[in-house]
Amino acid sequence: MQVGGLALLALIGFVEVAGGSGESSPLLPVQVLLAMAAAAVWLPHYRLGSLWLPLSAIAVSAASLLVTGVLALLDPYGGLWGLAESTALLIVLAVVARNATPGWALVALMVTGTAVSVMPLRAGHSTIYGTFCLIQALGAAGAIGVGVALRMMATNRLRALDSVRSEQRAEFARDLHDFIAHHVTGIVVQAQGARFIAEQDPHRVLLALEQIEQAGTETMASMRRMVGVLRDPESRPDAPLAPIAGVPELVPLAEQFTAAGGPPARLLLEGEVHGLPVEVSTSAYRVVMEALTNARQHAPQATAVDVRVRRTRDQLLVRVANDGPVPRPSPGSPGYGLVGLTERVRAAGGRIVAGPGVDGGWVVDAVFPL
């Protein structure tokens, strides 16, 4: 693009010199240098918010205004006012509006726009040159408009990228909590249980150690997947951050929960659980996983955790209830599990409610539209 712009400037300058009439301007070499200097302003690649760009634009435009003033005060030669220089400064206007830091950009646009608008006065003071001044002023306004439009597009793109990054960070936090916290909680509970039964039943200790090893292996696998995506997102842009599990995988989840000790999980699936939308199926799985994790942490006295998933014609209903005592709110900051679940369920178009049941215990209800 820069090479094409330079070629255009050279062509305009050649046509202007070849077709010029009357006595040549005494400052023609200076005008040529100004055209080259203006081109040098917009040739480099500038980042958004550049300070050097508006300062250099102000310097070149001030020199251009000085040349215009000198030639306008002299007896007009009817020569060249500098179309190549005008074109270069128009491009400078667009580049400044696109990339310059806001405060200095306004000053640079005013000075450069004035330099472009009054440039035809170098050739004469008649009405036709006044018309050319208006035409170049309109061209300057158009160049500024193009630069502002490009700046808005770039700003919107950066905002969209920031929004995507924020969503990804929230997704990473949810995945860390849902999968890794689930496994780590199981490890802690099994380790605590193994400590109590070490003397009475060594065989059960060995079983608990095997389950702890399996949970630790799954946790490390989830961590490696997430770290791999974070370190090299381009090589695996679609790699899952954690195993993609849905409603059909609730059966082994309930079995693992029961085998880990504590209140057993009783699962009831009603309706066809295969063929659900992916975001609904995975979100329902996360709801059950988080509810089981919370039951293990906050309701160890519960006798059972009932998990019911029912598919109707238009909805998927999920309920996880335990009959343990209602947990007291912790004095510290609230946990992020329910917050992450609420975000995930809302993203799938559903609703979630968690609170004490009418007959005691704790109930988590979620509904997803199909």
N, C-alpha and C positions, 0 to 999 in steps of 0.2 A: 504493500500500500504506500509506504514512504517513497519507494523508488518510482512508483507511478505518479505520485504527487510532484516529485522533482522533475520528472519528464514533462508533466503538464506545465509547470512553471517555465521550463526552458522553452517549450513550444510557444507559450503566450508571449514571452519576452522576445522571441525571434520574430513572430508575426507583428508585434507592436513596433519593433525597430524597423523591420522591412517595410511596413506600411505607413510609417510616420511621415508627417509633412511638416514643413516649416523648419525653423532653426532648432537645432538640438538643445536640450536643456543643459545649462552649464554644470549641473550637478548630476548628470546621467551616471557617471561611475559610482557616485554615492548611492543613487537609487538602486543600481544593480547590487551593491553590497548590502543594502537594506533588505532587498528581496531574498538574498542568500541568508542573511541573519534571521529573517522571519522563518525561513524554511528550517534553519537550524534549531529554532525554538520548538517546533512540533515534531521534528524527526525522532528524538529519543522516546523511549517508552516510559511513561509516567504512571505511578500508582495513584489511586484515589486519595486526595488530600495533599497533593504535592505542593510544596512552598516555592521551590525553585522555578517551577513553571510560570506562575503569575509574575514573579519578579523579573524574569527574563523577558516576558511579554511586555511588561510595562517599560522596560529599558528600550526595546526595539521600537515600540509604538511611540515613545517620547521622541526618539530620534527621527521617526517618520513625520511626526507633527512639526518638528523643527525644520525639516527640509520643505514641507508644505508651506510653512510660514514664510521662509526665505523666498521661495519661488513665487508665492502669491504677492509678496510685497514688491518684488521686482516687476518691471514691465512684462506682462505675460508674453511668453514666447510662442504660444500656440503649439507647443511641442507635446511631449509624452508625460502623462501623469503617473504611469507605472502600473499597468494591468497585472504584471507578474507579482509585484509587491502587494497589490490589492488582494489577489488570490491567496497569496501566502498568509496575509494577515487574517483573511476570512477563515482559513483553516486554523490559525492560531486561536481565533475566537471560539471555534467549536471545541478545540482541544482543552482550552482553559475552562470552558463551561463544563466539560466532561470530567476533568481530573483535578483542577486546582482546589486548594483549600478555600473554604467558603469566604472568609473575610477578605483575603487578598484577591480572590477571584472577582469580586464585585468591582474593585478598583481597576484591575487589569481589563475587565470587559468594558468599563466606561472609557478608559484611555484608548484601548485598541479600537473599539467601535467608533470613537471620534476620529481617530487617525484614518480609518477606512472611509468614513463618510465624507470627510473634507478633502480627500486626496485629489478628486477631479479639479479642484481649484488651482492646482499646479499648472494646468494647461490654459486656463482663461477664466474670465469672470462673467461671461455671457450667460443668458438664460439656459442654454443647452447644458452648460456645465453644472448649473444648479440642479437641473433635472438628473444629471448623472450622480450628483451627490445624494439625492433622494433614493435613486436606484441602489447605490452602494450601501446606504443606510438600511434599506430593506434587506439587502443581502446579508448585512451584519446581523440584523435581527433573526433572519432565518438560520444563520450559522449558530448563533447562540441557542436558538430553539432546538436545533439538532443535537448540540452538545448537552443541553439540559435533559432531553429525552434519553440520550444514551446514559447519562449519569443516573437517571431514575431507574432505568433498566438494570444497571449494575448494582445500585443500592437494593433494589427489590431482590435481585439474585442473591446478594450477600445475606439479606434478611431471611430468605428462604433456606439458605445453607445453614444459618444459625438455628433456624427453627428445626431443621432436620437433625442437626447435631444435638439439640436439646432433647428431641424425641428419642434419639439413639441412646443418649445418656440415661434417660428415664427407663428405656427398654433394658439397658444393661443392669440398672439397679433392680428392676423387677425380676430379671432372670437370676441375678445373684441371690436375691431373697428367696424366690420361689424354689429353686433347685438346690442351691448349695446350703442355704439355711435349713431346708427340709432334711437333707442328708446329715448335716452336722448335728441337728437336734436329735436325730435318731442315734447317732454315735454316742452322744452324751448320755442319753437315757439308757442305752444298752450297757455303757461302761459303768454307770451307777448301779444298774441291776446286777452286773457281774460281780461287783465288789461285795454285794450283800450275800450272794449265793456261792461265793468262792469256796467256802468251807463245807457247805452242805451238799452241793451237787457239782463236782468239777466238770462233769460231762456237759452240763448246761453252760458252764463258763466257756468251754471250747466252742459251743454253738454260737454263743454271743460274740466271741472273738471273730469267728468266721463272718458273721453278719456285719460286724464293725469294719472288717477288712473290705467287704464288698461295698459297703456304703462309702468308705473312704476312697475306693477305686473309682466309683461313679462320680464322686465329688471332684476328684482330680481330673477326670476326663472332661467334665463340664468346664472346669477352670481352663484346661488346655485349649478347648474349643473357643472359649471367649477370648483368651489372650491371643490365640492365633488370628482371630478376626480383627482384634484391635491393632495388632502389630502389622498385619498385611491385609488391609481391607480390599485392595484392588485385585489381588490374586484369587480371593474367595468372596466376591461381593454378595453372593446369595447364601453363604454358609450360615447355617443356624447357630445361634449362640448357645443353644442347649437342645437336647433331643426333642424333636417335635412329637409330643404325646397328646392324645385326645381322649374322648370319652371311652373308646374301646380299651384304652390302657388303664382305666380305673380299676379293673379287676386285679391285675398284679400290684397296683399301688395299694389297694386295700389289704391284699395278702401280706405285702411287706410291712405295712403299718401294724397289722395284728401280730406278725411274727416278731417284731421288734420289742414286744412287751407293752404293758399298759392296757387301756381299754380296747377291746376288739372293735374293728370296723365292720359294720354290716351294710353291704352294698345291695341296692335294689335298682335295677335298670328296667324301665318300662318303655316299650316302643323300640323302633329300629334305631340303633345308635350308630350305625354305619351310614356313610353318605352325608353327614352333616357338613355345613360350611367349615372350612379350616379354622377361621378366626373364632367361630362359635365353639367348635369342639375343643380347641386348645385353651380357650378362655375358661370353659367349664372345667377342664382338667385342672387348671391353675386354681380355680375357686376351691375345688375339693382338696387339693394338695395343701393350700394355705390353711383351710379350716382344720384339716387333720393335724397339721403342725401346731396350730394354736391350741387344739384340744390336748395334744401331748404336753405342751408347755404349761397351760393354765388350768387344765381340768384333769389332773392325774387321778382324782377320786371318782371319775365317771366310770360307770359300769359298761358302757358301750357308746360308740359313735355311729349313728345311723346316717347313711349316705343314700339319698334317693335322687335319681335322675329320670325325669319323665319327658318323653317327646310327644307333643301334640301336633296338630296340623300346622299351627302357625308359630309355636314357641317351643323352647327347650327350658324346662324348669329344673333347677338344681337346689336341693336342700341338704344341709349338713347340720345335724343336731346332736348334742350330747346332754346327758342328764347330770353333769357335774354342777357344783356350785358356781354361781355367777362370779366371774373374776372381778376383783377390785381394780380400779384404774391405777396404773403405776404412777408414782410421784414424779418421775422424770419425763422426758420428752416421749410422745406417743410413738408407737412402732410404725414402720413403713409398709407392713404387709397389707393391711386393709386399704391404705392409701393407694398402693400399687394395684391392688385388685380392682378398686373402684375405677381407676384410670383405664385399666384393661377392659373391664366390662362395658364401660361407657364407649370406648373405642369400637366395640363390637355392636353398639346400639342397644345394649341391655341395661338392666338396673340391678342393684345389689343392696341388700339390707342385712345388717347384723345386729343382734341384741338378745336380751333375755327372752326365753320362751314363755308362753302363757302358763305352762305347768312346770316352770323351772328350767334349769340348764341354759344352754346357749345355742342359738339358732342362726345360721347363715342362709339366706334365701337369695337366689339369683335367677333372673329370667332373661332369656335371649330370644330376640325375634328370628324367625326362620324366613 
